[in-house]
Amino acid sequence: MEIKIRVINNAKKERIIKEGNIYKVYVSVPPEKGRANQRIIELVADFFKVRKNQVKIKKGLKSKEKIIAVDI
């Protein structure tokens, strides 16, 4: 399954909210050295109740809008 996400960095509370066909992912870490991308993978894995290695960023490694592949 592929989902589109929009990332909001430096959030006070980490969460995922679905708005239409886009998921908003709020992360508390800054987008430095791939830390935010790693945290996004962890949050998406928890949200869909899968392991972290089942979640991959397919497009948008350096963008706020990403396409994520989730193996369910």
Backbone torsions as a table, in degrees:
resi	resn	phi	psi	omega
1	MET	NA	138.2	176.3
2	GLU	-113.7	137.8	177.8
3	ILE	-128.1	152.9	173.7
4	LYS	-100.1	135.8	177.2
5	ILE	-128.8	154.9	171.4
6	ARG	-121.9	128.3	-173.8
7	VAL	-96.9	133.9	171.8
8	ILE	-116.7	111.7	-176.8
9	ASN	-86.4	162.8	176.2
10	ASN	55.9	36.4	178.3
11	ALA	-78.1	152.0	178.1
12	LYS	-74.9	-33.9	-178.5
13	LYS	-126.6	128.0	179.1
14	GLU	-82.7	130.4	179.8
15	ARG	-165.2	168.4	175.2
16	ILE	-126.3	129.9	179.7
17	ILE	-126.2	132.7	177.3
18	LYS	-93.5	125.0	176.5
19	GLU	-126.1	102.7	-176.5
20	GLY	68.5	-123.0	179.0
21	ASN	-103.8	11.3	179.1
22	ILE	-117.9	138.2	174.8
23	TYR	-99.6	130.5	173.6
24	LYS	-95.2	124.2	-178.3
25	VAL	-112.3	115.6	179.1
26	TYR	-96.3	120.2	178.7
27	VAL	-121.1	147.5	-176.5
28	SER	-91.1	-9.8	-177.2
29	VAL	-94.9	150.5	177.7
30	PRO	-75.7	157.8	-179.2
31	PRO	-80.5	65.8	-178.9
32	GLU	-123.9	132.9	174.4
33	LYS	56.5	31.2	176.4
34	GLY	75.7	7.3	-178.2
35	ARG	-66.3	-39.6	-179.8
36	ALA	-66.6	-41.1	178.6
37	ASN	-62.6	-40.1	178.2
38	GLN	-64.2	-41.3	179.4
39	ARG	-67.5	-36.5	176.9
40	ILE	-60.3	-44.7	179.5
41	ILE	-60.5	-42.4	179.5
42	GLU	-63.9	-44.3	-178.9
43	LEU	-66.7	-42.6	179.7
44	VAL	-65.2	-39.9	177.8
45	ALA	-61.8	-43.2	177.3
46	ASP	-64.9	-40.6	-177.5
47	PHE	-62.6	-44.2	-178.4
48	PHE	-93.4	1.5	178.0
49	LYS	56.9	51.1	175.0
50	VAL	-127.0	172.1	176.8
51	ARG	-78.5	158.0	-178.5
52	LYS	-61.6	-33.2	-178.9
53	ASN	-74.7	-2.8	175.2
54	GLN	-94.6	2.0	-179.0
55	VAL	-118.3	126.6	-179.9
56	LYS	-136.5	142.6	174.7
57	ILE	-85.9	113.6	-177.4
58	LYS	-86.3	-35.5	-175.7
59	LYS	-148.2	138.9	174.5
60	GLY	96.2	37.3	-179.8
61	LEU	-57.1	-35.0	-178.0
62	LYS	-111.6	23.3	-177.5
63	SER	-121.6	159.9	175.8
64	LYS	-77.0	-23.5	176.7
65	GLU	-104.2	127.3	-173.9
66	LYS	-132.9	158.8	170.0
67	ILE	-114.2	124.8	-175.5
68	ILE	-114.2	134.6	173.7
69	ALA	-100.3	127.9	179.3
70	VAL	-120.7	119.7	177.0
71	ASP	-87.5	112.5	-178.5
72	ILE	-108.6	NA	NA
